[in-house]
Amino acid sequence: MTKQHTRHGNNHHEMTLANGRLHLFANEEILQTFGDNVYEMANNNLQIPRNQYMSYTPDAHLGIGTCIGTTAVWNMKDGCVSPSIVGSDIGCGMRVHTTSLHKRDIQDKDIRRALIKAIEKYVPTNERTNSNYEDIDVMNVVQHGLKGLPEKYIPNEQWLTHVEQSNFTYDHSYLNQLPPKILKYARGQLGTLGNGNHFIEIQYVEINEKYESLAAKWGLFNGQVIVMIHSGSRAWGGMVGREHNKVIKEAMDQWGVSNPDPNLIYAPIASQEGQTYLNLMYSALNFAVTNRHMIAFGVREAFREIFGAGMEMPVLYDLMHNYALKEFHRNQPMLVHRKGATRALPAGHFLNTPAYKETGHPALIPGSMGTSSYIMVGKEEGLKNFYSICHGAGRARSRKATKLLVTVDQFQQSMKVGSDDEILVNHRSLQTILDECPQAYKDVDQIIDSIVGASLADVVAKCKPMAAIKGS
């Protein structure tokens, strides 16, 4: 594919394509992994009228209509919204809870196995298992987010304040456009993990010496046991996406709008279709943040079962990496799409939640099974990428290709099976989750090196896995 490559230094590349400019943040090793199909997908996206900015983070890889790892921006006044650049799992994101435990407290494999068993008791991981929280009114949740939960599910105020956003406000009348069956499906999924790349992982922390003071302010210490959660909006977001992808596609046909990729859909923000999607997307964001909250509530119950009723698990942070959000940049309101991209605001930024206004918020970046995850903090220089960084390692190969190319023995070696440091999993056979092995993903350390080298964010802590719970 024809493209003009401009190097801005510090892992910042600009590709001039036929339909516009793509910014890309990657070190040289990662840059070589991007094939022409990735740039072709960007070129298709850049056909959407009046685009103000588009970029890839180093974990970018092919998705449906748009690459995962995309940040794309339009003015609110005359721009577009694209469900393809939000992603199918609306509101998918990360959550971390801290504990007072040190890794030596759970070094014994029997303790970790007991924790896995207890977590599976409180957090349904099987797709055919219903929610443990059917007493919660799902309509309250999708309308009011965490503020729609009964008080008994809010351990303390911190569970409401240490989140990117606890309640996304919107016009609730748009909910009337959803099919009634959505409530039935969603009611059975609140507080459930889901499958694919979703997980609950028990990790321990290694603090970056440069950020010992900041880590202490965040309540982190070396060797500390934490829990990282990755999940999204489940059936609610899935149905919002499916229903309104069809609506917008039909509208595009009526408007005479076409593009080379039929999976790329979009509408003017001001159009009826655009407004309907945005409002319903916010309902899915409310479901997603509440879903992770309820998963965490179940994990807390599991830890209390093992370590006693006095066990507390403060929220470090909860954030999303699939959404479109109105933000103020360049002194004007803009709609920032992030599909597989994490917002990382620096210290003092006005968009920070009050709890993290002084320091900047923790940016939560998972690795792959068997590799480290990271807790980062955004830098002022991140403004050049609308404060977006990576959302994880990013797939290096498809699920099908992984199953063909990687053996179970290789997967076992990655998980240190048989050693004292074995990363325990809740599946009896690694064969069942082979498509989620580390070999399916890019090297997360190179991804992080790309972000740090681009001065978008810095590493506060490295988080090493001790046990992983995956859905089935």
VMD Tcl script that draws the C-alpha trace (Angstrom):
set ca {
  {0.00 0.00 0.00}
  {1.27 3.49 -0.85}
  {2.12 5.56 2.22}
  {4.52 8.33 3.14}
  {6.35 7.71 6.40}
  {7.42 10.65 8.57}
  {9.38 10.04 11.79}
  {8.75 12.57 14.55}
  {11.13 10.86 16.98}
  {10.36 9.21 20.32}
  {8.51 6.28 18.71}
  {6.08 8.68 16.99}
  {5.43 7.92 13.33}
  {3.09 9.61 10.88}
  {1.82 7.72 7.86}
  {0.26 9.79 5.08}
  {-2.27 7.54 3.37}
  {-4.54 8.20 0.41}
  {-7.42 9.40 2.60}
  {-5.56 11.16 5.40}
  {-2.91 10.94 8.08}
  {-2.42 8.16 10.61}
  {-0.25 8.65 13.69}
  {1.39 5.52 15.06}
  {3.26 5.08 18.34}
  {5.66 2.13 18.27}
  {9.33 1.25 18.67}
  {11.19 -0.13 15.67}
  {10.58 -3.77 16.58}
  {6.82 -3.31 16.90}
  {6.64 -1.06 13.84}
  {7.84 -3.93 11.66}
  {4.88 -6.08 12.77}
  {2.31 -3.87 11.04}
  {1.28 -5.23 7.65}
  {-0.42 -3.46 4.76}
  {-3.84 -4.74 5.87}
  {-3.56 -2.66 9.05}
  {-2.88 0.49 7.03}
  {-5.66 -0.35 4.57}
  {-8.10 -0.50 7.47}
  {-6.89 2.90 8.65}
  {-7.29 4.31 5.15}
  {-10.89 3.07 5.08}
  {-11.56 4.72 8.45}
  {-10.10 7.99 7.22}
  {-12.84 8.17 4.59}
  {-15.29 9.13 7.34}
  {-15.90 12.87 6.79}
  {-14.29 15.61 8.86}
  {-11.97 13.40 10.89}
  {-9.76 15.52 13.14}
  {-7.24 12.89 14.24}
  {-6.54 9.17 14.06}
  {-3.82 7.01 15.62}
  {-2.72 3.49 16.44}
  {-1.11 2.45 19.70}
  {1.57 -0.30 19.47}
  {-0.88 -3.09 20.33}
  {-2.98 -2.31 17.24}
  {-4.20 -5.28 15.21}
  {-7.02 -6.08 12.78}
  {-10.59 -5.88 14.06}
  {-14.05 -5.77 12.54}
  {-14.25 -2.56 10.51}
  {-11.54 -0.88 12.59}
  {-8.30 -1.99 14.18}
  {-8.22 -2.61 17.90}
  {-5.78 -0.01 19.21}
  {-7.42 2.96 17.45}
  {-8.04 6.48 18.69}
  {-10.20 8.57 16.33}
  {-11.56 12.06 16.96}
  {-14.32 14.25 15.50}
  {-15.72 17.64 16.50}
  {-19.03 17.34 18.32}
  {-20.47 20.13 16.18}
  {-20.21 18.51 12.75}
  {-18.47 15.17 13.28}
  {-19.43 11.51 13.13}
  {-19.86 8.63 15.54}
  {-18.84 5.14 14.47}
  {-19.94 1.98 16.30}
  {-17.11 0.25 14.40}
  {-14.59 2.49 16.20}
  {-16.21 1.77 19.56}
  {-16.13 -1.99 19.20}
  {-18.59 -4.78 19.82}
  {-17.95 -5.07 23.57}
  {-19.00 -1.54 24.54}
  {-17.40 -0.39 27.79}
  {-14.98 -3.30 28.01}
  {-12.26 -2.32 30.43}
  {-10.04 -2.99 33.43}
  {-10.35 -2.89 37.18}
  {-7.76 -3.41 39.94}
  {-8.29 -4.03 43.64}
  {-5.49 -3.99 46.20}
  {-5.06 -6.13 49.30}
  {-2.94 -6.07 52.46}
  {-1.47 -9.46 51.52}
  {2.11 -10.11 50.42}
  {2.87 -12.67 47.72}
  {4.40 -15.01 50.33}
  {0.93 -15.22 51.93}
  {-0.38 -17.03 48.85}
  {2.81 -18.71 47.61}
  {1.42 -22.07 48.71}
  {-0.37 -23.57 45.71}
  {-3.11 -25.01 47.92}
  {-4.04 -21.52 49.08}
  {-4.17 -20.28 45.51}
  {-6.25 -23.26 44.42}
  {-8.65 -22.53 47.29}
  {-8.89 -18.92 46.14}
  {-9.64 -19.97 42.56}
  {-12.36 -22.32 43.78}
  {-13.88 -19.63 46.00}
  {-13.83 -17.03 43.23}
  {-15.63 -19.43 40.87}
  {-18.26 -19.89 43.59}
  {-19.00 -16.15 43.72}
  {-18.28 -15.16 40.11}
  {-19.97 -17.26 37.40}
  {-17.40 -18.10 34.72}
  {-19.50 -20.49 32.65}
  {-21.54 -18.88 29.88}
  {-24.52 -21.05 30.83}
  {-24.47 -20.00 34.50}
  {-26.71 -17.13 35.59}
  {-25.81 -14.12 37.70}
  {-25.67 -14.38 41.50}
  {-27.34 -10.97 41.68}
  {-30.78 -11.36 40.14}
  {-32.17 -9.18 42.94}
  {-30.53 -6.18 41.24}
  {-32.80 -4.16 38.94}
  {-30.95 -4.11 35.61}
  {-32.97 -1.12 34.43}
  {-31.68 0.90 37.40}
  {-28.14 -0.14 36.49}
  {-28.31 0.83 32.81}
  {-29.95 4.14 33.73}
  {-27.76 5.11 36.69}
  {-24.63 2.96 36.64}
  {-23.13 2.25 40.07}
  {-25.63 4.66 41.60}
  {-28.39 2.26 40.56}
  {-27.12 -0.50 42.87}
  {-28.68 -1.35 46.26}
  {-26.57 -0.02 49.15}
  {-25.61 -3.52 50.31}
  {-23.48 -3.89 47.18}
  {-21.45 -0.73 47.87}
  {-18.83 -1.73 50.50}
  {-17.79 1.91 50.96}
  {-17.72 5.27 49.19}
  {-14.34 4.52 47.65}
  {-15.98 1.91 45.40}
  {-17.88 4.82 43.81}
  {-15.08 7.40 43.63}
  {-12.08 5.43 42.35}
  {-13.58 4.82 38.92}
  {-13.25 6.61 35.60}
  {-16.98 7.35 35.74}
  {-19.63 5.83 38.01}
  {-22.68 7.03 36.07}
  {-23.02 8.00 32.41}
  {-25.99 10.33 32.01}
  {-28.15 10.26 28.88}
  {-31.76 10.47 27.69}
  {-33.40 7.32 29.09}
  {-36.26 7.51 26.60}
  {-33.94 5.96 24.01}
  {-34.14 2.69 25.94}
  {-37.63 2.23 24.47}
  {-35.97 1.44 21.14}
  {-34.36 -1.74 22.48}
  {-36.14 -5.12 22.19}
  {-37.73 -6.33 25.48}
  {-35.65 -9.54 25.43}
  {-32.52 -7.54 26.25}
  {-33.59 -7.31 29.90}
  {-33.96 -11.07 30.15}
  {-30.48 -11.74 28.83}
  {-28.77 -8.95 30.75}
  {-30.42 -9.83 34.07}
  {-28.70 -13.21 34.00}
  {-25.25 -11.75 33.25}
  {-24.61 -8.99 35.77}
  {-21.47 -9.88 37.72}
  {-20.40 -12.62 35.28}
  {-17.00 -12.80 33.64}
  {-17.64 -13.77 30.03}
  {-15.13 -15.69 27.92}
  {-12.51 -14.90 25.27}
  {-9.80 -12.62 26.62}
  {-11.73 -11.68 29.77}
  {-10.19 -12.75 33.06}
  {-9.69 -12.35 36.78}
  {-6.01 -12.51 37.68}
  {-4.26 -12.62 41.05}
  {-0.94 -10.83 40.75}
  {1.85 -9.39 42.86}
  {3.40 -5.95 42.46}
  {6.94 -4.80 41.67}
  {7.26 -1.03 42.12}
  {9.33 1.09 39.74}
  {11.88 2.80 42.03}
  {11.36 6.06 40.16}
  {7.74 6.10 41.30}
  {7.95 4.74 44.87}
  {6.38 7.90 46.29}
  {3.49 7.88 43.81}
  {2.93 4.15 44.33}
  {2.71 4.72 48.09}
  {0.10 7.44 47.56}
  {-1.90 4.93 45.53}
  {-1.60 2.33 48.31}
  {0.83 0.05 46.45}
  {3.87 -1.72 47.93}
  {6.44 -4.24 46.71}
  {5.22 -7.84 46.81}
  {1.61 -6.74 47.34}
  {-1.14 -9.07 46.13}
  {-3.65 -7.37 43.84}
  {-6.54 -8.54 41.68}
  {-6.94 -7.41 38.06}
  {-10.30 -7.82 36.30}
  {-11.03 -7.57 32.58}
  {-14.65 -7.66 31.39}
  {-17.29 -5.60 29.60}
  {-20.99 -5.02 29.00}
  {-21.88 -8.62 28.16}
  {-25.30 -9.20 26.51}
  {-26.49 -5.61 27.01}
  {-23.66 -4.04 25.01}
  {-23.72 -6.86 22.47}
  {-27.37 -6.32 21.70}
  {-27.05 -2.52 21.57}
  {-24.29 -2.96 19.02}
  {-26.09 -5.52 16.87}
  {-29.42 -3.68 16.80}
  {-28.02 -0.27 15.97}
  {-25.32 -1.38 13.59}
  {-28.22 -2.54 11.41}
  {-30.04 0.76 11.84}
  {-27.02 2.86 10.88}
  {-26.12 0.57 7.97}
  {-29.62 0.96 6.56}
  {-29.40 4.74 6.98}
  {-26.04 4.79 5.17}
  {-27.62 2.90 2.28}
  {-30.43 5.47 2.14}
  {-27.91 8.34 2.23}
  {-25.94 6.71 -0.59}
  {-22.83 6.38 1.58}
  {-20.53 3.45 0.89}
  {-16.96 2.37 1.58}
  {-14.75 -0.62 0.68}
  {-15.37 -2.32 4.04}
  {-19.07 -3.16 4.70}
  {-18.22 -3.60 8.39}
  {-17.31 0.08 8.75}
  {-20.41 2.01 9.75}
  {-20.91 5.58 10.95}
  {-23.42 8.42 11.16}
  {-23.33 12.16 11.80}
  {-23.42 12.85 15.54}
  {-26.35 15.22 15.05}
  {-28.43 12.69 13.08}
  {-31.24 10.71 14.68}
  {-29.25 7.52 14.15}
  {-26.12 9.03 15.69}
  {-27.96 10.33 18.74}
  {-29.75 7.02 19.26}
  {-26.50 5.09 19.17}
  {-24.67 7.49 21.51}
  {-27.43 7.43 24.11}
  {-27.74 3.64 24.04}
  {-23.95 3.29 24.12}
  {-23.96 5.19 27.42}
  {-26.45 2.67 28.81}
  {-23.96 -0.08 27.91}
  {-21.13 1.83 29.60}
  {-23.25 1.90 32.77}
  {-23.76 -1.86 32.53}
  {-20.05 -2.47 31.93}
  {-18.73 -0.52 34.92}
  {-21.38 -2.11 37.14}
  {-20.57 -5.58 35.81}
  {-16.90 -5.18 36.78}
  {-17.99 -3.78 40.15}
  {-20.13 -6.84 40.85}
  {-17.37 -9.22 39.70}
  {-15.09 -7.45 42.17}
  {-17.74 -7.72 44.88}
  {-17.76 -11.48 44.33}
  {-13.95 -11.66 44.41}
  {-13.98 -9.79 47.72}
  {-16.42 -12.35 49.14}
  {-14.09 -15.13 47.98}
  {-11.04 -13.56 49.64}
  {-13.05 -13.11 52.84}
  {-13.96 -16.79 52.76}
  {-10.27 -17.69 52.72}
  {-8.73 -14.90 54.81}
  {-11.56 -13.86 57.13}
  {-14.45 -11.40 57.22}
  {-12.16 -8.48 58.04}
  {-10.48 -8.70 54.64}
  {-10.86 -5.46 52.68}
  {-10.04 -4.89 49.03}
  {-9.84 -1.19 48.15}
  {-10.45 -0.14 44.55}
  {-7.33 1.15 42.85}
  {-9.18 2.16 39.67}
  {-11.70 1.11 37.03}
  {-11.46 2.32 33.44}
  {-12.72 1.51 29.94}
  {-10.98 0.94 26.63}
  {-13.94 0.62 24.19}
  {-16.10 3.74 23.94}
  {-16.73 7.17 22.43}
  {-16.75 10.02 24.90}
  {-17.28 13.78 24.70}
  {-14.08 15.47 25.85}
  {-12.71 19.01 25.62}
  {-9.56 19.36 23.56}
  {-8.19 22.38 21.67}
  {-10.80 24.49 23.49}
  {-13.72 22.72 21.87}
  {-15.90 19.67 22.55}
  {-14.79 16.59 20.65}
  {-15.99 13.01 20.41}
  {-13.00 10.79 21.18}
  {-13.38 7.17 20.07}
  {-11.11 4.64 21.75}
  {-11.27 1.06 20.50}
  {-8.78 -0.97 22.46}
  {-7.11 2.21 23.75}
  {-6.79 3.43 27.34}
  {-7.11 7.02 28.49}
  {-4.08 8.03 30.60}
  {-4.53 11.50 32.05}
  {-1.54 13.23 33.70}
  {-1.42 14.86 37.11}
  {-3.56 17.97 37.41}
  {-5.66 17.33 34.31}
  {-9.21 18.60 34.78}
  {-10.77 15.41 33.42}
  {-9.26 13.33 36.23}
  {-11.67 11.96 38.78}
  {-11.24 14.04 42.02}
  {-9.51 11.16 43.85}
  {-6.67 11.31 41.32}
  {-6.62 14.99 40.36}
  {-3.28 15.56 42.10}
  {-1.39 12.52 40.83}
  {-3.07 11.46 37.62}
  {-5.00 8.19 37.65}
  {-3.63 4.63 37.40}
  {-3.70 3.40 33.78}
  {-4.28 -0.37 33.87}
  {-2.60 -2.37 31.10}
  {-2.96 -6.16 31.12}
  {-0.45 -8.50 29.55}
  {-1.32 -11.95 28.25}
  {-1.66 -15.12 30.31}
  {1.73 -15.91 31.81}
  {3.21 -12.44 31.23}
  {3.36 -9.27 33.30}
  {0.70 -6.58 33.40}
  {1.41 -2.91 34.12}
  {0.10 0.01 36.13}
  {1.09 3.26 34.44}
  {0.54 6.99 34.79}
  {-0.05 9.42 31.95}
  {2.33 12.25 31.04}
  {1.67 15.78 29.79}
  {3.19 14.82 26.44}
  {0.27 12.42 26.00}
  {-1.73 15.38 24.73}
  {-0.30 14.67 21.26}
  {-2.31 11.42 21.23}
  {-5.37 12.76 23.04}
  {-4.01 11.03 26.16}
  {-4.51 7.55 24.67}
  {-2.14 4.65 25.34}
  {-2.28 0.90 24.68}
  {-4.92 -1.37 26.24}
  {-2.85 -4.55 26.45}
  {-0.43 -6.68 24.47}
  {-2.57 -6.93 21.32}
  {-3.03 -10.14 19.39}
  {-0.16 -11.26 17.17}
  {-2.17 -14.04 15.48}
  {-5.77 -15.20 15.24}
  {-7.30 -17.79 17.54}
  {-7.36 -20.33 14.72}
  {-3.72 -19.71 13.81}
  {-2.68 -19.95 17.46}
  {-4.25 -23.39 17.80}
  {-2.40 -24.53 14.69}
  {1.00 -23.08 15.59}
  {1.30 -23.39 19.38}
  {1.46 -26.64 21.32}
  {0.09 -27.30 24.79}
  {3.66 -28.06 25.92}
  {4.75 -24.57 24.87}
  {1.79 -23.12 26.74}
  {2.70 -25.15 29.85}
  {6.23 -23.80 29.76}
  {4.89 -20.24 29.64}
  {2.74 -20.95 32.70}
  {5.70 -22.57 34.56}
  {3.67 -25.73 35.12}
  {5.18 -27.98 37.78}
  {7.38 -25.30 39.35}
  {6.86 -23.48 42.66}
  {6.07 -20.35 40.66}
  {3.43 -22.03 38.49}
  {0.69 -19.68 37.36}
  {-2.41 -21.61 38.32}
  {-5.54 -21.54 36.17}
  {-9.11 -22.64 36.75}
  {-9.23 -24.90 33.69}
  {-8.31 -28.56 34.05}
  {-6.77 -28.60 30.59}
  {-4.79 -25.78 29.00}
  {-5.98 -27.13 25.65}
  {-9.37 -25.49 26.26}
  {-7.82 -22.01 26.47}
  {-4.90 -22.49 24.08}
  {-6.06 -19.57 21.93}
  {-5.40 -17.28 24.92}
  {-1.79 -18.41 25.48}
  {1.01 -15.78 25.58}
  {2.18 -16.89 22.13}
  {-1.10 -15.55 20.69}
  {-0.10 -12.00 21.67}
  {2.60 -9.47 20.97}
  {5.45 -9.03 23.47}
  {3.85 -6.81 26.11}
  {7.25 -5.53 27.27}
  {7.86 -4.16 23.75}
  {4.40 -2.59 23.79}
  {5.16 -0.84 27.08}
  {8.61 0.20 25.83}
  {6.88 1.83 22.85}
  {4.54 3.82 25.10}
  {7.28 4.92 27.51}
  {9.59 5.81 24.62}
  {6.85 7.94 23.09}
  {6.52 9.83 26.41}
  {2.81 9.03 26.57}
  {3.00 7.37 30.01}
  {5.42 5.85 32.51}
  {5.42 2.56 34.41}
  {4.57 2.85 38.11}
  {4.41 -0.89 38.79}
  {4.86 -4.23 37.07}
  {2.32 -6.88 38.06}
  {3.30 -10.55 37.84}
  {0.64 -13.28 37.63}
  {0.14 -15.97 40.26}
  {-3.31 -17.32 39.33}
  {-5.76 -16.74 36.48}
  {-9.50 -17.35 36.22}
  {-10.86 -17.57 32.68}
  {-14.44 -17.97 31.45}
  {-15.70 -20.91 29.46}
}
mol new
graphics top color blue
foreach p $ca { graphics top sphere $p radius 0.5 }
foreach p [lrange $ca 0 end-1] q [lrange $ca 1 end] { graphics top cylinder $p $q radius 0.2 }
display resetview
